[in-house]
Amino acid sequence: MQFRLAFSPGRTRPVTPRSLRPPLALVLCSLVLCALLLGGCNPMPADVTHYTPAPATVVDAVDCERSVSKVPYGPGSSSPPLTGSPSTAAVLAGSVPAGFVPVKLVECFPPDPALDAQGQVTGWTVKQLWFTGDFAAVLAALAVPSDSQAGIACLAIGEILPSIWLVNAEGQAANVVWPLDVCGMSKPELREALRGLTLSDTKILAADSGPAPERGP
């Protein structure tokens, strides 16, 4: 049954009786359910857990090319060279090995293109920044565990982090990983600790035919 309410001669608007309207609580629950389904998020994320990666493998010298991102490369390609296996690099990287005492730290940055006068890619270079100083704060920051949380909704953003190598007095090196939060972003402690070190040298190496791994200045 419908009722009609007149607003002006010749014009009417249907009116639904109050008894036929859906309950307000049902409408609100439906809206909340739709929002959760459309958002694709978990209304009850799991608890935050913490983990520390296995210790990094100690190698004879810093090898920046092994630890930065690489994809296949060819003449005229706009992609950096494949000079090492990313899976191998992942196996070597980890937390600070027990008893490892650093006297230098190296930041390795992803390859940059080398361009000729016409702007064509002729090769690739990898930048190394060498640091010295008091490593107490750095080691404390590296000891901070990473976080993990199932069901958490994170923004679709990322960050490009330099690969970090610690070097001891014998020239041996360990590729250590950045502690990460639940969204895979770097925790602030290490970045703050790195500001306390002193930059001692900057090196630009050819990524496709560079010299042997560097032991430092």
Order of alpha helices (4+ residues) and beta strands (2+ residues): beta-beta-alpha-beta-beta-alpha-alpha-beta-beta-beta-alpha-beta-beta-beta-alpha-beta
